[in-house]
Amino acid sequence: MEEVFYPEGYTPALGHEYQFKLETTAAEETLRSMLDFAHRVTQ
């Protein structure tokens, strides 16, 4: 399991389910992290 945290005051502010707003950098980073994790645990 991996956790993704962003610092308090991160700009732009992240709302609930930010990871689905794929036009944002935070969502792209979280998606990339999730895909890397899925790849590692299914090898």
CYANA upper distance limits for C-alpha pairs under 8 A (distance plus 0.5 A):
  1 MET  CA     37 PHE  CA      8.44
  2 GLU  CA     37 PHE  CA      8.23
  4 VAL  CA     30 THR  CA      7.56
  6 TYR  CA     10 TYR  CA      6.90
  9 GLY  CA     13 ALA  CA      7.47
 10 TYR  CA     14 LEU  CA      7.95
 14 LEU  CA     18 TYR  CA      6.26
 17 GLU  CA     21 LYS  CA      8.36
 18 TYR  CA     26 ALA  CA      8.13
 18 TYR  CA     27 ALA  CA      6.77
 19 GLN  CA     26 ALA  CA      7.49
 19 GLN  CA     27 ALA  CA      4.69
 19 GLN  CA     28 GLU  CA      8.02
 19 GLN  CA     30 THR  CA      6.94
 19 GLN  CA     31 LEU  CA      7.61
 20 PHE  CA     27 ALA  CA      6.93
 21 LYS  CA     27 ALA  CA      6.55
 22 LEU  CA     27 ALA  CA      5.70
 22 LEU  CA     28 GLU  CA      6.40
 23 GLU  CA     27 ALA  CA      7.76
 23 GLU  CA     28 GLU  CA      7.98
 24 THR  CA     28 GLU  CA      6.89
 25 THR  CA     29 GLU  CA      6.65
 26 ALA  CA     30 THR  CA      6.64
 27 ALA  CA     31 LEU  CA      6.52
 28 GLU  CA     32 ARG  CA      6.60
 29 GLU  CA     33 SER  CA      6.64
 30 THR  CA     34 MET  CA      6.63
 31 LEU  CA     35 LEU  CA      6.64
 32 ARG  CA     36 ASP  CA      6.62
 33 SER  CA     37 PHE  CA      6.68
 34 MET  CA     38 ALA  CA      6.65
 35 LEU  CA     39 HIS  CA      6.57
 36 ASP  CA     40 ARG  CA      6.74
 37 PHE  CA     41 VAL  CA      6.77
 38 ALA  CA     42 THR  CA      6.61
 39 HIS  CA     43 GLN  CA      6.81
